[in-house]
């Protein structure tokens, strides 16, 4: 996936259906994922319960604060526009 960026977009395998946008971090395009859509992907694709899917994501994708990793946006964490 490159979508016109010079660098390839940094993504997570198996969660393309949960991508809600792309941002740049340190000049690298990084996919932004919806946490809720990731839960849905795991529930449908892997037949996990909602709790199992949540635990799976929390355990396997605990990458907050690491450079140039995809971003997972949790519901209720929408950006605020400053004027």
Long-range contacts (C-beta under 8 A, 24 or more apart in sequence): 1-31, 3-29, 5-29, 10-68, 10-69, 10-70, 11-70, 12-61, 12-70, 14-41, 14-45, 15-41, 17-41, 20-73, 23-71, 25-67, 25-68, 25-71, 26-67, 26-68, 28-68, 30-68, 30-69, 30-70, 30-71, 31-70, 31-71, 32-70, 32-71, 32-72, 32-73, 33-70, 33-71, 33-72, 33-73, 34-72, 34-73, 34-75, 35-72, 35-73, 35-74, 35-75, 36-75, 38-72
